[in-house]
Amino acid sequence: MATRVRMRPDERRQQLLDLGAELFATQPYEDVHIERVAELADVSRGLLYHYFPNKREFFGQLLVRESQRVQELTAPDPSLPPLDQLRNGLDAFLNHARKNRHGVRAIHRGSLSGDPEVQEMLAEGNRMQEDRILSVLVPEGTPAPLLRMCVHGWIVFTREMCDEWIEADADPVEVSQEDVVSACVNAFVGMMLGLPDHARPPGAAELLAAATGTA
């Protein structure tokens, strides 16, 4: 009879989240039964519920872990020009997504859930990214409402692009990581160019000058 492996609490939590990410990555949120995680980990359901009282809490913790990883990996380098910060952040995210496909796919599938609390968790992660970008473009003062709307739309567009690239296991010869990064960066630059003067942030001038200089 196999001997159950003992783990420290933090190790066990991470193991359960890793197994849960695989389930959420392959099934719609509503179809996942987290009791299956206990079976896969060969632990009691009571132990699973000790860490995660219900599915929503489980998915929330999975989302928090993924968001923290992405926030850390894509942290901008203030010594770089804004355009390079953006490009490096996208490149770091795609590198992470390729190595952690289960986690990224789990979040993507969760975004299709009809659970309003899950949707709010995902929206909070998007707001964190919005605030990070806006803080570079508008270091002082309040961003114009139109600018905030555009940055929000760009993040949604970029996540969809990256998710589709990962989901499709795109052929790097046909669609390279560099192609995806360039498309997203150029979309951002185009968005800045399309803003009316009253909504265009001071930080956009340097970004647009750099983009024009490399065109």
N, C-alpha and C positions, 0 to 999 in steps of 0.2 A: 504494500500500500504506500502510495507516494506521501512524503512528509511535507506538510505545508511550510512554505518558506516564511520565516519571521522577518519583518521589516520595521524600521523606525517609522513613526507616524507620518513624517514628511515624505518618506520614500513610498509608503503605501498610498498616500493621497495622490502623488504624482503617477503612480502605476494605474490607479483607478481612472484618473483623468486621461491618461494615454489610451487606455482601453475604451473609454467612453468616446474619445475623439474618433476612433475608428468606426464606432457604431453610428455616430452622428454624421460622419463623412459619407456613409453609404446608404443611409435611410433618412426619409423625411423626419423632422423633429417629432411630429405627432406619433410616428410609428415606433419610436425608440422606447424600449422598456429598460430602465437602468438596472433592474434586477439581473439582467443578462450580464452586466458588468461584474457583479459579484460571482456569477458562475465562471466567467472567463478568468477572473483573478483567483478563483478557488478560495473564496472567503464567504463568510456568512452574510446574509442580507442585513442582519443586525449591525455588522461592522460597517457595511456600506452606508447604511442610514445614520450611523454615528458621524460619518464625515459629511454626508450630503442628505439632508432630510427628505428631499423630493427631487424630481427631475428638473424643475425650473432652477432650483438652487445648484444642482449639478452642472447644468448648462451655463449658469451664471458664472460659476467658478472657472469653467473651461474658457469662457469668454474673457474673464479677467486675466487669466494666465496668458492667453494669446495676445491680448491687448498690451499687457506689460512687456512681453517679448518684443512686439513690434515697435512700441514706443522707445524702448531702449536701443534697438538695432537701427532705427531710423532717426535717432536724435540728430538734429542739424549741427554742423560745425560752423559757429558764427564767424570764424576767420575766413570762410569761403564766400564767394559771391552768391546771391540768392539762387541763381540758376543752377549753379553747381550743387548747392545744398539740396535743391529739389531733385536733381538727377541722381545724386548719391543716395538720397532717401528711397527713391523708387528702386534703384538697383539693389539696395540692402533688403528691401521688402521682398523682391522677387527671389533673391538668393535664399531668404528665409522660407518663402513659400515652397520652393522646390525641395527643400530639405525637410519640411514639416507639412506635407500635403494633407495629412489627415486633419490636423488642426485647422488649416485654412479652409479645407472643404467643409468641415463641420460648421464653421462660422457662416460660410456661404449658404449651406442648407438651412441653418437656423434662421437666416434672414428671410426665408420663404415661409416661416411659421406665422400662423394667425394669432399667436399669443401676444397680447399687447405689452406684457411685461418683458418678454424676450425682445420685442421690437424696441422698447425703450432702452434696454441694455445695449443693443447694437447702435442705437442712435447716440448714446452717450460716448461710445468709442469714436464715432464719426466726429462728434463735437470736439473731442480732444485734438483730433488731427486738424480740424478747421482752425481752432484757436492757435495751434502751433504755427500754421501757415500765415494766419493773419497777424500774429505777433512779429513776424519777419517783415511783412509788407507794411504794417502800420504799427511801428514800435511805440508810438505815443498817440493818445486820442482814441476815438471810437471809429471802427471801420464803417463805411457806408453800408446801409442795408443791402443794396444791390451787389456790392462786392462780397458780402457774406453769403448771399444766395448763390453767387457764381462759384465761390470756393466750395460750397456744399455740393453743388452740382458736379463740379470737377472731381471731387472725391468719390462720389457715387459712380461716375463714369470710369474713373481709374480702377476702382475696386472690381467693377464688372469686367473690364479689360483683363486685369490680372487673374481674376477667378476663371474666366473663360480660357485663358492661356494655360493655366495649371490644370483645369478640368479636362481639357482636350489633349493634354500631354503633347503639346504642339511640337512638330518637327522643327528642331533648331535651325535647320537649313532653310525651311520655308518661313518660319516666324521666330526670329532669334530674340533673346532677352533684350539685346540692344535695340531691336526694332520696337519692342513694346515700350521701353523706357523713352525712346525718342518720340514715339507717337503721343505719349502722355505729356511729356514736357512741351512739345509743340502745341498740343491742345491748350495747355495752360497759358502759354505765350499768346496764342490766338485769342484766348478769352480776355487777357489783359488789354490787348490791342482793341478789342471790341467794346470795352467799357467806355461810357461817356466820360468826359474830363472830370465832372464833379464826383464820380465814383472811383476814379482811378487812384490808387494809393501812391504815396511818395516813393515807397520801396519798389514800385513797378518800373521806374525810370531806369535804374541800374539793370534790372532784369531784361528789359526790352533792348537796352543798348547792347548788352552781351549777346542776346539772341540775334540782333541785326548784324553784329560784327562777325558772327560765326556762320551766317547764312551764305 
